[in-house]
Amino acid sequence: MSTTGATADPLAALGSLPGVAESVESVRKAVDRVYGHRVMRRRSNEITSEAALRGARGSAALSGADWALEEVRRRTDFSADAEARVVGAALRLTAEAGQLLSIWRQSPLRVLARLHLVAAASDGDEVGRPRQAGEPVDEPLVELPLPDAREVSGRLEGLADLIIAGTSAPALVTAAVVHGELLALRPFTSRNGLVARAAERIVLIGSGLDPKAVCPAEVGHAELGRASYLAALDGYVSGTPEGMAAWIAHCGRAVELGVRESTAVCEALQRGAA
């Protein structure tokens, strides 16, 4: 995303793209419905915990480890193989995201570095910092052209400046841009998809749209499917108004599907079947 132009708030300007206001309103109504569920008034902590688990499962699925929910719930060792390590990274990131909310608005780059450190779970010198010139990127499921390290640095700084300056853009728009920009840049040598989705989660929670973290967009992204996810990402990378609007709408639909998942959990708890 270009962070230059005539407007002082380019994120807010995206809110005027065709169809974006409708997506924002649809997401707001969906979130309000689940927050108004009677179970949320008594057992919101349980819904939050279940949403975290399901969100982590969804994020891992998009990174190539599509495990059944009960397998994620049952497993205790996430070091056995590559897929297990992906699932473990997704679970750690979901847990860590809630601890970083207060830091995000002041130092988003610090938060992103921490997210990568948590996801990579390695002491290599490439962990927890943007990649340098010549360093390879292990992100086989995203096949877009890879920006060079200099472009990555400049665009990360631009994104951080926008977050720190604040924006009047709806939370959905900001979350979608953060998510899309990190996937487009792949700023780290690994785990970029997981980090991007964790950052989206942080924006949605920290903005006040989903303060109790019960609307896991990762569930929706996984349900919509990897092909749809990557096609929408192509729209973001194109930078066209139509492409940007399509990506934001895709992210909005993902949040709504996350709401549907948590609503189903509420209903199950209400029936005493969860």
CORPEMO-V290931 format. One record per residue. N is the residue number from 1. PSI is psi as a letter, one per 20 degrees, with the letter a starting at -180 (999 if undefined). D_FIRST is the distance of its C-alpha to the first C-alpha in whole Angstrom. Layout:
N:PSI:D_FIRST
N:PSI:D_FIRST
//
This chain:
1:p:0
2:p:4
3:j:6
4:r:9
5:a:11
6:h:14
7:q:14
8:i:14
9:m:13
10:h:9
11:g:10
12:h:13
13:h:12
14:h:11
15:i:14
16:j:16
17:q:15
18:p:18
19:i:19
20:g:17
21:h:19
22:h:22
23:g:20
24:g:20
25:g:23
26:g:24
27:g:23
28:g:25
29:g:28
30:g:28
31:g:27
32:h:30
33:g:32
34:h:32
35:h:32
36:i:35
37:q:37
38:h:40
39:h:40
40:h:37
41:h:39
42:h:42
43:k:40
44:h:36
45:h:36
46:h:37
47:g:34
48:g:32
49:g:33
50:h:33
51:h:30
52:g:29
53:g:31
54:h:30
55:g:26
56:g:27
57:g:28
58:g:26
59:g:23
60:h:25
61:g:26
62:i:23
63:j:23
64:j:26
65:m:29
66:n:30
67:q:33
68:q:35
69:g:35
70:h:38
71:g:38
72:g:35
73:h:37
74:h:40
75:q:39
76:h:39
77:o:39
78:k:35
79:j:36
80:h:38
81:a:36
82:g:32
83:g:31
84:h:33
85:h:31
86:g:28
87:g:29
88:g:31
89:g:27
90:g:26
91:g:29
92:g:28
93:g:25
94:g:26
95:h:28
96:h:27
97:g:24
98:i:26
99:i:27
100:j:24
101:g:23
102:h:25
103:h:23
104:g:19
105:h:19
106:h:21
107:m:19
108:h:17
109:h:17
110:h:20
111:g:20
112:h:18
113:g:20
114:g:23
115:g:21
116:h:21
117:g:25
118:g:26
119:g:25
120:h:26
121:l:29
122:q:30
123:j:31
124:q:30
125:i:28
126:i:25
127:p:25
128:j:23
129:q:21
130:q:18
131:q:19
132:r:21
133:p:21
134:i:23
135:p:23
136:r:23
137:p:20
138:n:22
139:m:20
140:h:22
141:i:21
142:o:17
143:k:18
144:q:15
145:q:15
146:o:14
147:q:12
148:r:15
149:h:16
150:g:15
151:g:11
152:g:11
153:g:13
154:g:11
155:h:8
156:g:10
157:g:12
158:g:9
159:g:9
160:g:12
161:g:13
162:g:11
163:g:13
164:h:16
165:h:16
166:q:17
167:q:15
168:j:17
169:q:15
170:q:17
171:h:17
172:g:16
173:g:12
174:g:12
175:g:13
176:g:11
177:g:8
178:g:10
179:g:11
180:g:9
181:g:7
182:h:10
183:h:11
184:g:9
185:h:10
186:m:13
187:i:14
188:r:18
189:i:21
190:r:21
191:k:21
192:h:17
193:g:17
194:g:20
195:g:18
196:g:15
197:h:17
198:h:19
199:h:16
200:g:16
201:g:19
202:g:19
203:g:17
204:h:19
205:g:22
206:h:22
207:i:21
208:i:24
209:g:23
210:m:25
211:h:27
212:j:29
213:l:27
214:j:28
215:m:26
216:o:24
217:h:21
218:h:22
219:g:25
220:g:23
221:g:21
222:g:24
223:h:26
224:h:24
225:q:24
226:h:22
227:g:22
228:h:20
229:g:18
230:h:17
231:g:17
232:h:14
233:h:12
234:h:12
235:g:11
236:g:8
237:h:8
238:h:9
239:j:7
240:q:10
241:g:11
242:g:14
243:g:11
244:g:9
245:h:13
246:h:14
247:g:12
248:g:13
249:h:16
250:g:17
251:h:16
252:g:18
253:h:21
254:g:21
255:g:22
256:h:24
257:h:26
258:h:26
259:g:28
260:h:30
261:g:31
262:h:32
263:g:34
264:h:36
265:g:36
266:g:38
267:g:40
268:g:41
269:h:42
270:h:44
271:i:46
272:k:47
273:i:45
274:999:42
//
